[in-house]
Amino acid sequence: MKKILVFGATNSKKSINKQLAEWAGGQLENVSVSTLDLNDYEMPIYSIDIEEESGIPKQVEAFKEEISKADGIIISFAEHNGNYTVAYKNIFDWVSRSTREVYQNKPLLILSSSPGPGGAKSVLNIASSSLPYAAADVKGSFSLPSFHANFTVEEGISDNALNEQFKSELNKFESAVLITESV
């Protein structure tokens, strides 16, 4: 059975992006879905001085291990001032010091959402353009605007046009995950 790793790229315990990522994973059939919580990978703010003094924290290997066990990854990005959250960026920075291939060439579905109409598109655009340099095979991306007006955990995406867009991106990701099975 294929293993899908999902997470919201934030340390917020009530994250709408974590909710979206978990729901998206739940839309796939015949897969095992596990949720990663960035709070389990809290580390000092990255600095070359800390790295030289103390080495790379043990949480880096634990994060890389979770990535390595997955056949595909779904990440939903929260947006802070148009960019990644500090929690995600810090983990990414530490892991990238251990390996440039952070995402180990795994297929990714990247998502974003916000309470407002922008749907965190700025951070999604940043992720779309930068993640391939970290060995992410981005197969689909989707932004959900106005989260509270367009989504409930029970029903998912309520807007029909947005739901069709999401399904199209999810299908691209799912096809890529299933292809890896036959290789």
C-alpha positions in Angstrom: 0.0 0.0 0.0 1.3 3.5 -0.9 2.2 5.8 1.9 1.3 9.4 1.7 2.7 12.0 4.2 0.7 15.1 4.8 1.4 18.3 6.7 0.6 21.9 7.1 3.8 24.0 6.8 3.1 25.8 10.1 3.4 25.2 13.8 -0.1 26.4 14.5 -2.1 23.7 16.4 -5.4 25.0 14.8 -3.9 25.5 11.3 -6.4 25.6 8.5 -3.6 24.4 6.2 -3.1 21.3 8.3 -6.8 20.7 8.0 -6.7 21.1 4.3 -3.7 18.8 3.9 -5.3 16.1 6.0 -8.5 16.3 4.1 -6.7 16.2 0.8 -4.9 13.0 1.9 -8.2 11.5 2.9 -9.5 12.0 -0.7 -7.1 9.3 -1.9 -8.2 5.7 -1.9 -6.2 2.6 -1.1 -3.3 4.5 0.5 -2.0 4.9 4.0 -1.9 8.5 5.2 0.2 9.8 8.0 0.3 13.4 9.3 3.6 15.1 10.2 3.4 17.9 12.9 6.1 20.5 12.6 6.0 21.0 16.3 7.8 17.6 16.6 10.8 19.1 14.8 11.4 22.3 16.7 15.1 23.3 16.6 17.1 26.4 17.2 16.9 29.1 14.6 19.4 28.0 11.9 22.8 29.7 12.0 26.1 28.6 10.7 27.6 29.4 14.1 25.1 27.0 15.9 25.8 24.4 13.3 29.6 24.6 13.7 29.2 24.7 17.5 26.6 22.0 18.0 26.3 20.1 14.7 23.0 19.3 13.0 20.2 18.6 15.4 18.8 15.0 15.6 15.4 16.2 14.5 16.9 16.7 11.0 17.4 12.9 10.6 13.9 12.2 12.0 12.4 14.6 9.4 14.4 13.1 6.6 13.3 9.6 7.7 9.6 10.6 7.5 10.2 11.9 4.0 12.0 8.7 2.9 9.1 6.5 4.1 6.6 8.3 1.9 5.6 7.5 -1.6 4.1 10.9 -2.0 3.8 14.1 0.0 1.0 16.6 0.4 2.0 20.0 1.9 -0.4 22.9 2.6 1.5 26.2 3.1 0.4 28.8 5.5 1.5 32.3 4.4 3.2 34.7 6.7 3.8 38.1 5.1 3.7 36.6 1.7 6.2 33.9 2.4 6.8 30.6 4.3 6.2 30.4 8.0 9.3 30.7 10.1 8.6 27.2 11.6 8.7 25.6 8.1 11.6 27.6 6.8 13.7 26.8 9.8 13.2 23.1 9.5 13.8 23.3 5.7 17.0 25.3 6.3 18.3 22.7 8.8 17.5 19.7 6.6 19.0 21.4 3.6 22.3 21.6 5.4 22.3 17.8 5.7 21.1 17.2 2.1 20.2 19.3 -0.9 17.6 16.6 -1.8 15.2 17.5 1.0 12.2 15.9 -0.7 14.1 13.0 -2.2 12.5 13.2 -5.6 9.1 12.3 -4.2 5.9 13.4 -6.0 4.4 16.4 -4.2 0.9 18.0 -4.2 1.3 21.5 -2.8 -1.6 23.5 -1.4 -2.3 26.7 0.3 -5.2 28.5 1.9 -6.0 31.6 3.9 -9.0 33.1 5.6 -9.0 35.9 2.9 -9.5 35.9 -0.8 -5.8 35.6 -1.8 -5.7 31.9 -0.7 -2.0 32.3 0.2 -1.1 32.3 -3.5 2.2 34.2 -2.8 3.7 31.4 -0.8 2.3 28.8 -3.2 4.1 30.5 -6.0 7.4 30.6 -4.0 7.0 26.9 -3.2 6.2 26.0 -6.9 9.4 27.7 -8.1 11.8 26.8 -5.3 10.9 23.3 -4.2 12.2 21.5 -7.3 15.7 22.7 -6.3 15.2 20.7 -3.1 14.4 17.5 -5.2 10.6 17.9 -5.0 8.7 16.5 -7.9 5.8 19.0 -7.8 2.9 17.3 -9.6 0.1 19.6 -8.7 -0.7 22.8 -6.8 -3.9 24.4 -5.6 -4.9 27.5 -3.7 -8.1 27.6 -1.7 -9.3 31.2 -1.1 -11.5 32.3 1.8 -11.1 29.0 3.7 -14.0 29.4 6.1 -16.4 30.3 3.4 -15.3 27.5 1.0 -14.4 24.5 3.3 -15.6 22.3 6.1 -13.8 19.3 7.4 -17.1 17.3 7.1 -17.9 18.3 3.5 -14.6 19.5 2.1 -14.5 22.2 -0.6 -18.0 23.5 -1.0 -17.5 25.7 -4.1 -18.0 23.4 -7.2 -15.5 25.2 -9.4 -12.8 25.2 -6.8 -13.5 21.5 -6.0 -13.1 20.6 -9.6 -9.8 22.5 -9.8 -8.6 20.6 -6.6 -9.7 17.2 -8.0 -7.7 17.9 -11.2 -4.5 18.7 -9.3 -5.1 15.7 -6.9 -5.5 13.4 -9.9 -2.1 14.5 -11.3 -0.5 13.8 -8.0 -2.3 10.4 -7.6 -1.2 9.3 -11.0 2.4 10.1 -10.3 2.3 8.2 -7.0 0.7 5.2 -8.7 3.3 5.3 -11.5 6.1 4.9 -9.0 4.6 1.5 -8.1 5.2 0.0 -11.5 8.8 1.2 -11.8 
